[in-house]
Amino acid sequence: MRMMLRYRNGLRVEAILLAADSERMRVAIDSQRDTAELHRVDAGWRTQRGAAIEIEALIAIPGTEFRRRTSGPGPHSAGSSGAR
C-alpha cells in the first residue's frame, strides 16, 4: 500500500506500508535510507523521534492486497495476491 504522509511543518513524503498493527506501522519512506516505525499516540501517529505525522492518503498497489486479521497475535502486512 502506498501512503502520502504529511509532517506538521507541511512537508509531504510518499511511503510504502510494509507492516502494521493497531499501535504501529513499519514504512519505507522514499527519501530515507532505512525503514521507519510510526507509533500511534492518542488519535494520531508519531515518528520514532516523536514528530507528529498525518496520513493523508492510502493508495492500493496493483497486484498486492492488504489482509486485515480480526484476531490473533502478530502484525498485519501487505503481501502478494494469493500468498499467505
N, C-alpha and C positions, 0 to 999 in steps of 0.2 A: 504494500500500500504506500503510495506517495503521500507526502504531507507538506503543507505550507505552514511554517512556524513564524510567529512574529514576537520579537523581543519588545520589552516595554519602551525602548528607545526608538521603536519604529522599524528597526532592521528586520527584513523578511529573508528567510532562508528556506530552501527546499530540502526535504529529508526523505529517507526511506524507512518505514517502520519495519524493524527486524523481529521484535518480540514484545509482548505486552501482557500485563495483568491489570487488575483494578487499581494497583498502587504505583506501578512504574512501567516505563517503556524504554526499550533499547532502540535507538535510531542511528542511522548513518546520515550525517549532515554533509551536503555537497562540499562545503568549504573547509571541513575539518578532516584531519588525517585519521583520527580514531573515532570509534563509535561513542555516542553519548547516552547517558542514562537520565531520563526525566522522571521526577518523583511527584506524585500527587500530594499537594498540601492544601487542605480545606477543599475549596471548589476549583482550584487551579492547578497548574503544573509549574515545576521549577527545575532548573538545570542542577547538575551536581554542585555547582558553585552558589546556588541559591537565587539565581536570576529568574524572575517571573517570565513565563513564556505562554503564549496563546496559540492554540491550534486553530488556524484559520480555515484549513481545508483538508479533507481526506479524499484521495483520488485512487480508485482501483487501478492496478496494473494488469493489463490484459494477459491472460494465461496463468494468473495466480488467483488464489482465493484466501479469504480470511476466515478461519474457523474459530468460533467462539465456544469455549467449553462452558457448560452450565453448572458443572460440578466437578469435584476432584481437584487435587493439587496440581501445581505446575503452571508455567506461563502460557499464554496464548501466543501463537506465532503465525506469521504469514508463510504459506507453503505452496508448493506446486499443485496444480489441479490433480486430483486423484491420488496424491501421495499422502501417506499418514505416518 
